[in-house]
Amino acid sequence: MYKVTNPATGEVVKEFPTATDEELTGVLQRSQAVYDPWRATSREERAKILSVVSELYKERAEHLASIITREMGKPTREAVDEIEFSASIYEYYANEGPKLLADRRLESPQPGEAWVRMSPIGPVLGIMPWNYPYYQVARFSAPNLVIGNTVILKHAPQCPESALAMEEIFRDAGLPDDVYVNIFATNEQIAAMIADPRVVGVSVTGSERAGAAVAAVAGQNLKKVVLELGGSDPYIVLDADDLPGVARQTVAARMENGGQACNAAKRMIVMEDIYDQFVSEFTEAMAEQVPGDPTDPATTFGPLSSEQAARNLMAQIDDAVEKGATVHLGGGRIEGPGAFVQATVLTDVTPEMRAYHEELFGPAAVIYKVRSVDEAVALANDTRYGLGAAVFAKDEQLALEVADRLDTGMVWINEAEGGGPELPFGGTKRSGVGRELGPLGIEEFVNKKLIHIPPKK
């Protein structure tokens, strides 16, 4: 089940054995046993270890990058960027975690003193995806480790080498044995672990299907969940002083990680008076994207993560074309080995097409024409997803008003999707529940314990 298949060549590089049920029982026992001594360490001690983790990521950046380029096809430059971002997340929680977890005094008419104390809750399980192998794990593990929880990490089956490399970094940074444990488990084994009383919470980043399956088991067993799922982010362009620049920003936001990002720009919604020019500028910028060997510095986007992913995207594109969508660029596979799909631009997409309702996870963009702000907002919200969005407008106040009307967890004004370790990440609707990163991300798996002391007599 766990194996490295290079999506640029289709070559199976290495396979790894799945854990036995007995081995996973041992993991649960050890994770529970080490919890009490780990929570007894100070937040400052835990934060120091995260600082070392951050430095090790930086020192090993080239090696770590080569692993995920081989595992899931990320171009080397983007892979290094991901590792640097991951290092910044560990550094952020090392520096800010103890302060974010400080006691919070409460004003109350009740006599005495009251405060909320952030306490750890126990072993937490993380189920992580393949598209950002290091970054996704950092978002989950960094806050939980500084909190004092122990971490059990189940990575995507195609990312076993990066999963082991991360476990090694924690070990080399001085994290006590079993505070962070990587497991190679099946879906059935994971369901059993979620149900086990020793696991107190579970976080999933992945598809709607995965999120629903995990949430169902967690709900049956009254476990806290954080779900970071899919997205179909709208980028609304009302007007712009530099329309070619906006078009290039949106292309960059669409093509990050080869379009395989849940919060990538996926639906461009453009006012009719600038629509034709925007389509032309956007298509021109997409045509400049260079597919190829992800280890080649000239490559701007590599293969999709797998052959199945490429087939899934092509099925969505073909469905749209068969039902009347206009192809301005691409629309097909790239000849030769590997899971490559052409950079594609579609217009005239209608609700009868899969591309209207489904997330396009790859180098394919859809552009819509609208006649009013109200129509733009209605189209943006006409999706089961609610992750991120962007609004471009000369009138910043108008852009803010539009942002308030969007059913999303994040909105960017006059800029493409950004982010930082200090900025909360998450969505609404079927994009999930909960937040990661920033001050909100550290509050998901904690016991917010009220403490009250009566006045001294």
TORMI-35820 format. One record per residue (C-alpha): x, y, z; residue in one letter. Coordinates in nm, 4 decimals. Example, Ala and Ser with C-alpha at 12.3 -4.5 7.8 and 13.67 -1.06 7.14 Angstrom:
REM residues 2
east  north  up  aa
1.2300  -0.4500  0.7800  a .
1.3670  -0.1060  0.7140  s .
//
This chain:
REM residues 457
east  north  up  aa
0.0000  0.0000  0.0000  m .
0.2814  0.2421  0.0893  y .
0.5112  0.2936  -0.2049  k .
0.6961  0.5630  -0.3952  v .
0.5849  0.5835  -0.7581  t .
0.7562  0.8651  -0.9471  n .
0.4667  1.0375  -1.1307  p .
0.7054  1.1897  -1.3844  a .
0.8071  0.8441  -1.5094  t .
0.5592  0.5952  -1.3663  g .
0.8478  0.4026  -1.2074  e .
0.7859  0.2297  -0.8747  v .
1.0908  0.3314  -0.6715  v .
1.0365  0.1583  -0.3384  k .
0.7680  -0.0165  -0.1351  e .
0.7142  -0.0150  0.2411  f .
0.5278  -0.2667  0.4582  p .
0.2009  -0.1724  0.6248  t .
0.1986  -0.1986  1.0039  a .
0.0385  -0.4990  1.1683  t .
-0.2507  -0.4593  1.4106  d .
-0.0175  -0.5624  1.6932  e .
0.2327  -0.2939  1.5984  e .
-0.0384  -0.0269  1.6001  l .
-0.1615  -0.1433  1.9399  t .
0.1934  -0.0912  2.0611  g .
0.1967  0.2608  1.9151  v .
-0.1215  0.3481  2.1040  l .
0.0190  0.2100  2.4277  q .
0.3463  0.3999  2.3932  r .
0.1802  0.7254  2.2854  s .
-0.0458  0.7115  2.5901  q .
0.2390  0.6149  2.8244  a .
0.4638  0.9034  2.7188  v .
0.1831  1.1605  2.7361  y .
0.2058  1.2305  3.1107  d .
0.5830  1.2899  3.1184  p .
0.5608  1.4987  2.7979  w .
0.2825  1.7215  2.9307  r .
0.4838  1.7644  3.2517  a .
0.7644  1.9387  3.0607  t .
0.7322  2.3156  3.0375  s .
0.5999  2.4872  2.7275  r .
0.9356  2.6576  2.6962  e .
1.1175  2.3224  2.6878  e .
0.8808  2.1946  2.4224  r .
0.9240  2.5162  2.2235  a .
1.3040  2.4780  2.2251  k .
1.2703  2.1425  2.0527  i .
1.0531  2.2994  1.7830  l .
1.3255  2.5596  1.7258  s .
1.5731  2.2800  1.6588  v .
1.3203  2.1118  1.4261  v .
1.2966  2.4354  1.2283  s .
1.6738  2.4568  1.1910  e .
1.7002  2.0939  1.0800  l .
1.4417  2.1544  0.8083  y .
1.6525  2.4405  0.6772  k .
1.9761  2.2409  0.6943  e .
1.8230  1.9425  0.5107  r .
1.6156  2.1401  0.2604  a .
1.7745  2.0014  -0.0559  e .
1.7514  1.6415  0.0610  h .
1.3929  1.6812  0.1803  l .
1.2991  1.8502  -0.1478  a .
1.4406  1.5656  -0.3556  s .
1.2196  1.3192  -0.1674  i .
0.8869  1.4858  -0.2462  i .
0.9893  1.5632  -0.6034  t .
1.0269  1.1891  -0.6454  r .
0.7149  1.1009  -0.4445  e .
0.4568  1.3401  -0.5889  m .
0.6226  1.5355  -0.8692  g .
0.6630  1.8794  -0.7119  k .
0.9225  2.0883  -0.8993  p .
1.2405  2.1266  -0.6955  t .
1.2047  2.5041  -0.6546  r .
0.8537  2.4692  -0.5138  e .
0.9638  2.1784  -0.2964  a .
1.2349  2.3911  -0.1356  v .
0.9812  2.6725  -0.0842  d .
0.7508  2.4287  0.0948  e .
1.0279  2.3176  0.3269  i .
1.1191  2.6769  0.4107  e .
0.7527  2.7519  0.4863  f .
0.7339  2.4414  0.7043  s .
1.0414  2.5566  0.8962  a .
0.8750  2.8938  0.9541  s .
0.5699  2.7196  1.1063  i .
0.7835  2.5353  1.3610  y .
0.9694  2.8581  1.4330  e .
0.6435  3.0510  1.4776  y .
0.5018  2.8077  1.7322  y .
0.8399  2.7849  1.9055  a .
0.8418  3.1613  1.9499  n .
0.4721  3.2314  1.9985  e .
0.3297  2.9045  2.1320  g .
0.3998  2.9623  2.5024  p .
0.2482  3.3118  2.4837  k .
-0.0576  3.1913  2.2913  l .
-0.1165  2.9285  2.5603  l .
-0.0866  3.1712  2.8512  a .
-0.3695  3.1931  3.1054  d .
-0.6526  3.4276  3.0051  r .
-0.8033  3.6310  3.2845  r .
-1.1804  3.6712  3.2757  l .
-1.3760  3.9750  3.3872  e .
-1.6737  3.8618  3.5948  s .
-1.9180  4.0130  3.8433  p .
-1.8658  3.6985  4.0512  q .
-1.6410  3.7612  4.3494  p .
-1.2905  3.6251  4.3278  g .
-1.0666  3.5549  4.0277  e .
-1.1320  3.3495  3.7147  a .
-0.9220  3.2491  3.4205  w .
-0.9037  2.9996  3.1353  v .
-0.6017  2.7705  3.1255  r .
-0.5019  2.5942  2.8017  m .
-0.4173  2.2322  2.8842  s .
-0.3178  1.9362  2.6634  p .
-0.5681  1.6562  2.6108  i .
-0.3676  1.3484  2.5097  g .
-0.2661  1.1547  2.1961  p .
-0.3969  1.3097  1.8743  v .
-0.4048  1.1452  1.5332  l .
-0.3160  1.3307  1.2132  g .
-0.4152  1.1989  0.8687  i .
-0.2230  1.3930  0.6069  m .
-0.2374  1.4249  0.2228  p .
0.0237  1.4015  -0.0480  w .
0.0058  1.7483  -0.2065  n .
0.2127  1.9320  0.0581  y .
0.3872  1.6480  0.2410  p .
0.5874  1.8623  0.4850  y .
0.3699  2.1726  0.5187  y .
0.0527  1.9839  0.6087  q .
0.2304  1.7891  0.8808  v .
0.3853  2.1080  1.0228  a .
0.0429  2.2732  1.0500  r .
-0.0801  1.9828  1.2614  f .
0.2220  1.8736  1.4611  s .
0.3833  2.2056  1.5596  a .
0.0948  2.3455  1.7696  p .
0.0080  2.0082  1.9203  n .
0.3628  1.9394  2.0331  l .
0.4027  2.2766  2.2011  v .
0.0621  2.2256  2.3667  i .
0.1875  1.9007  2.5206  g .
-0.0166  1.6510  2.3219  n .
0.1485  1.3445  2.1740  t .
0.1198  1.2945  1.7975  v .
0.0476  0.9874  1.5866  i .
0.0918  1.0652  1.2170  l .
-0.0564  0.8665  0.9286  k .
0.0686  1.0089  0.5984  h .
-0.0562  0.9487  0.2447  a .
0.0433  0.6075  0.1032  p .
0.2541  0.7706  -0.1684  q .
0.4632  0.9710  0.0809  c .
0.6410  0.7100  0.2950  p .
0.9925  0.8472  0.2486  e .
0.9007  1.2021  0.3478  s .
0.7007  1.0642  0.6412  a .
1.0076  0.8783  0.7691  l .
1.2322  1.1806  0.7059  a .
1.0089  1.3944  0.9293  m .
1.0079  1.1359  1.2058  e .
1.3878  1.1312  1.1876  e .
1.4037  1.5102  1.2209  i .
1.1956  1.5036  1.5392  f .
1.4184  1.2325  1.6804  r .
1.7363  1.4223  1.5893  d .
1.5919  1.7414  1.7411  a .
1.5700  1.5733  2.0787  g .
1.1994  1.4965  2.0953  l .
1.1507  1.2107  2.3444  p .
1.0741  0.8696  2.1989  d .
0.7093  0.8071  2.1053  d .
0.5962  1.1711  2.1453  v .
0.5754  1.1751  1.7628  y .
0.5215  0.8412  1.5883  v .
0.4811  0.7792  1.2162  n .
0.2587  0.4863  1.1171  i .
0.1897  0.3112  0.7872  f .
-0.1704  0.2040  0.8424  a .
-0.4684  0.1013  0.6303  t .
-0.7991  0.2876  0.6331  n .
-0.9536  0.0080  0.8373  e .
-0.6744  0.0257  1.0937  q .
-0.7137  0.4033  1.1156  i .
-1.0871  0.3659  1.1830  a .
-1.0036  0.1314  1.4710  a .
-0.7489  0.3769  1.6084  m .
-0.9979  0.6645  1.5989  i .
-1.2418  0.4505  1.7966  a .
-0.9773  0.3596  2.0535  d .
-1.0275  0.5584  2.3768  p .
-0.6574  0.6446  2.3934  r .
-0.6910  0.8707  2.0872  v .
-0.8621  1.1930  2.1967  v .
-0.8820  1.3809  1.8663  g .
-0.8180  1.3512  1.4946  v .
-0.7239  1.5978  1.2225  s .
-0.7661  1.5260  0.8517  v .
-0.6473  1.7204  0.5507  t .
-0.7758  1.5642  0.2311  g .
-1.0807  1.4953  0.0217  s .
-1.4469  1.5316  0.1181  e .
-1.4774  1.1537  0.1088  r .
-1.1895  1.1060  0.3514  a .
-1.3185  1.3796  0.5791  g .
-1.6698  1.2378  0.5882  a .
-1.5431  0.8867  0.6634  a .
-1.3204  1.0026  0.9480  v .
-1.5823  1.2400  1.0904  a .
-1.8385  0.9583  1.0971  a .
-1.6151  0.7335  1.3080  v .
-1.5057  1.0236  1.5271  a .
-1.8644  1.1313  1.5824  g .
-1.9719  0.7824  1.6822  q .
-1.6951  0.7853  1.9417  n .
-1.7397  1.1490  2.0527  l .
-1.3942  1.2604  1.9340  k .
-1.2959  1.6139  1.8417  k .
-1.2143  1.6568  1.4704  v .
-1.0522  1.9205  1.2519  v .
-1.1294  1.8795  0.8815  l .
-0.9365  2.0679  0.6123  e .
-1.0959  1.9467  0.2902  l .
-1.1469  2.0574  -0.0699  g .
-1.1997  2.3981  -0.2233  g .
-1.3154  2.5684  -0.5402  s .
-1.1914  2.9165  -0.4662  d .
-1.3478  3.2050  -0.6614  p .
-1.1321  3.4967  -0.7756  y .
-1.3635  3.7890  -0.8475  i .
-1.2238  4.0587  -1.0784  v .
-1.4468  4.3686  -1.0765  l .
-1.1925  4.6053  -1.2285  d .
-0.8212  4.6788  -1.2088  a .
-0.5670  4.9448  -1.2999  d .
-0.3340  4.6706  -1.4195  d .
-0.5495  4.3941  -1.5670  l .
-0.2573  4.2029  -1.7215  p .
-0.0911  4.2014  -1.3796  g .
-0.4069  4.0695  -1.2135  v .
-0.4353  3.7993  -1.4803  a .
-0.0786  3.6872  -1.4116  r .
-0.1407  3.6851  -1.0368  q .
-0.4416  3.4603  -1.0831  t .
-0.2479  3.2274  -1.3128  v .
0.0224  3.1963  -1.0475  a .
-0.2462  3.1239  -0.7866  a .
-0.4060  2.8658  -1.0158  r .
-0.0821  2.6891  -1.1064  m .
0.0869  2.6625  -0.7678  e .
0.1830  2.2993  -0.7112  n .
0.0591  2.2227  -1.0620  g .
-0.2912  2.3302  -0.9587  g .
-0.2992  2.0665  -0.6838  q .
-0.3823  2.2938  -0.3920  a .
-0.7145  2.3045  -0.2114  c .
-0.6967  2.6838  -0.1867  n .
-0.5716  2.7507  -0.5386  a .
-0.7567  2.9957  -0.7632  a .
-1.0016  2.7712  -0.9471  k .
-1.2903  2.9883  -1.0692  r .
-1.2169  3.3292  -1.2212  m .
-1.5326  3.5468  -1.2117  i .
-1.4885  3.8562  -1.4275  v .
-1.7076  4.1573  -1.5095  m .
-1.8262  4.1599  -1.8699  e .
-1.6635  4.4937  -1.9655  d .
-1.3138  4.3513  -1.9000  i .
-1.3911  3.9851  -1.9615  y .
-1.2520  3.9497  -2.3156  d .
-0.9259  4.1214  -2.2267  q .
-0.8911  3.9176  -1.9089  f .
-0.9474  3.5880  -2.0924  v .
-0.6843  3.6873  -2.3480  s .
-0.4290  3.7933  -2.0836  e .
-0.4976  3.4920  -1.8637  f .
-0.4678  3.2470  -2.1530  t .
-0.1443  3.4065  -2.2679  e .
0.0052  3.3725  -1.9196  a .
-0.1129  3.0110  -1.8916  m .
0.0473  2.9331  -2.2272  a .
0.3825  3.0428  -2.0844  e .
0.3710  2.7709  -1.8180  q .
0.6354  2.5055  -1.8852  v .
0.5594  2.1390  -1.8057  p .
0.8363  1.8871  -1.7708  g .
1.0867  1.7097  -1.5526  d .
1.0308  1.8467  -1.2006  p .
1.4065  1.8408  -1.1351  t .
1.4678  2.0763  -1.4314  d .
1.4907  2.4438  -1.3221  p .
1.3098  2.5476  -1.6413  a .
0.9980  2.3491  -1.5438  t .
0.7136  2.5542  -1.3929  t .
0.4726  2.2660  -1.3386  f .
0.5339  1.8967  -1.3124  g .
0.3129  1.5915  -1.3450  p .
-0.0013  1.5355  -1.1451  l .
0.0530  1.3236  -0.8381  s .
-0.0480  0.9987  -1.0072  s .
-0.1821  0.8510  -1.3275  e .
-0.5239  0.8173  -1.1645  q .
-0.5235  1.1873  -1.0769  a .
-0.4495  1.2741  -1.4393  a .
-0.7319  1.0510  -1.5602  r .
-0.9744  1.2063  -1.3122  n .
-0.8942  1.5591  -1.4266  l .
-0.9216  1.4631  -1.7941  m .
-1.2645  1.3098  -1.7293  a .
-1.3824  1.6436  -1.5889  q .
-1.2366  1.8401  -1.8799  i .
-1.3776  1.6009  -2.1396  d .
-1.7216  1.6188  -1.9786  d .
-1.7183  2.0000  -2.0006  a .
-1.6048  2.0019  -2.3636  v .
-1.8632  1.7422  -2.4678  e .
-2.1359  1.9581  -2.3132  k .
-2.0313  2.2796  -2.4858  g .
-1.7485  2.4413  -2.2921  a .
-1.4959  2.6444  -2.4928  t .
-1.1298  2.5427  -2.4717  v .
-0.8946  2.8404  -2.5064  h .
-0.5821  2.6438  -2.4225  l .
-0.4846  2.2837  -2.3624  g .
-0.7598  2.0372  -2.2887  g .
-0.5556  1.7185  -2.3295  g .
-0.2743  1.4981  -2.2049  r .
0.0916  1.5659  -2.2744  i .
0.2495  1.2891  -2.4795  e .
0.5159  1.0708  -2.3253  g .
0.5584  0.8997  -1.9904  p .
0.4253  1.0475  -1.6708  g .
0.0972  1.1820  -1.5351  a .
0.1052  1.5085  -1.7320  f .
-0.1976  1.7189  -1.8319  v .
-0.1779  2.0331  -2.0448  q .
-0.2341  2.3744  -1.8878  a .
-0.6013  2.4280  -1.9709  t .
-0.8353  2.7281  -1.9849  v .
-1.2127  2.6769  -2.0130  l .
-1.5010  2.9208  -2.0557  t .
-1.8762  2.8779  -2.1131  d .
-1.8951  2.6255  -1.8292  v .
-2.2551  2.5667  -1.7174  t .
-2.4211  2.3915  -1.4208  p .
-2.4800  2.0789  -1.6321  e .
-2.1040  2.0176  -1.6380  m .
-1.8949  1.8472  -1.3712  r .
-1.6430  2.1324  -1.3912  a .
-1.9062  2.3730  -1.2581  y .
-1.9639  2.1871  -0.9312  h .
-1.6506  1.9804  -0.8753  e .
-1.3037  2.0821  -0.7667  e .
-1.0532  2.0714  -1.0543  l .
-0.7337  1.9473  -0.8916  f .
-0.4711  2.0193  -1.1518  g .
-0.3600  2.2709  -1.4167  p .
-0.7099  2.3632  -1.5393  a .
-0.8906  2.6950  -1.4875  a .
-1.2478  2.8080  -1.5516  v .
-1.3362  3.1710  -1.6336  i .
-1.6922  3.3065  -1.5966  y .
-1.8488  3.6294  -1.7239  k .
-2.0846  3.8273  -1.4984  v .
-2.2802  4.1508  -1.5416  r .
-2.3024  4.2802  -1.1849  s .
-2.1544  4.2569  -0.8388  v .
-2.4613  4.0692  -0.7186  d .
-2.4235  3.8133  -0.9967  e .
-2.0542  3.7726  -0.9122  a .
-2.1299  3.7070  -0.5452  v .
-2.4111  3.4645  -0.6269  a .
-2.1873  3.2668  -0.8639  l .
-1.8986  3.2671  -0.6154  a .
-2.1253  3.1244  -0.3449  n .
-2.2886  2.8687  -0.5759  d .
-2.0631  2.5855  -0.4601  t .
-2.0585  2.3317  -0.1832  r .
-1.7101  2.4539  -0.0901  y .
-1.6128  2.7547  0.1179  g .
-1.2364  2.7670  0.1630  l .
-1.0763  3.0826  0.0214  g .
-1.1468  3.3638  -0.2247  a .
-0.9971  3.6823  -0.3666  a .
-1.1562  4.0096  -0.4763  v .
-0.9882  4.2549  -0.7117  f .
-1.1343  4.6070  -0.7348  a .
-1.0100  4.9652  -0.7600  k .
-1.2584  5.0575  -0.4876  d .
-1.1210  4.8852  -0.1762  e .
-1.4379  4.9543  0.0221  q .
-1.6435  4.7775  -0.2457  l .
-1.4006  4.4847  -0.2341  a .
-1.4454  4.4629  0.1434  l .
-1.8226  4.4683  0.1078  e .
-1.8020  4.1835  -0.1444  v .
-1.5671  3.9928  0.0891  a .
-1.8252  4.0154  0.3668  d .
-2.0835  3.8498  0.1418  r .
-1.8667  3.5532  0.0450  l .
-1.9255  3.2206  0.2226  d .
-1.5583  3.1381  0.2690  t .
-1.3114  3.1056  0.5531  g .
-1.0502  3.3337  0.3939  m .
-1.0629  3.6307  0.1550  v .
-0.7718  3.8150  -0.0052  w .
-0.8227  4.1727  -0.1273  i .
-0.6380  4.2882  -0.4398  n .
-0.3845  4.0078  -0.4102  e .
-0.3636  3.6423  -0.4927  a .
-0.3919  3.3842  -0.2192  e .
-0.1167  3.4218  0.0361  g .
-0.0493  3.2954  0.3813  g .
0.1880  3.2744  0.6714  g .
0.2299  3.0728  0.9892  p .
0.0595  3.3510  1.1849  e .
-0.2540  3.3572  0.9641  l .
-0.5360  3.1081  1.0404  p .
-0.6223  2.8677  0.7587  f .
-0.9584  2.6959  0.7127  g .
-1.2994  2.7087  0.5530  g .
-1.6707  2.6615  0.5889  t .
-1.9412  2.4476  0.4239  k .
-1.7915  2.1252  0.2833  r .
-1.4408  2.2673  0.2958  s .
-1.4274  2.1546  0.6560  g .
-1.4402  2.2630  1.0177  v .
-1.1772  2.4096  1.2447  g .
-0.8668  2.6162  1.1808  r .
-0.4960  2.5552  1.1508  e .
-0.2032  2.7972  1.1896  l .
-0.1933  3.1237  1.3785  g .
-0.3480  3.1817  1.7206  p .
-0.6628  2.9892  1.6248  l .
-0.4740  2.6787  1.5142  g .
-0.3273  2.6194  1.8588  i .
-0.6722  2.6197  2.0218  e .
-0.8231  2.3181  1.8450  e .
-0.6872  2.0301  2.0546  f .
-0.6700  2.1886  2.3985  v .
-0.8771  2.1711  2.7123  n .
-0.9874  2.5304  2.7781  k .
-1.0138  2.4793  3.1505  k .
-1.1961  2.7341  3.3629  l .
-1.0367  2.7965  3.7021  i .
-1.2068  3.0103  3.9673  h .
-1.0775  3.1129  4.3081  i .
-1.3083  3.2827  4.5614  p .
-1.1963  3.6044  4.7300  p .
-0.9768  3.5704  5.0343  k .
-1.1613  3.6218  5.3607  k .
//
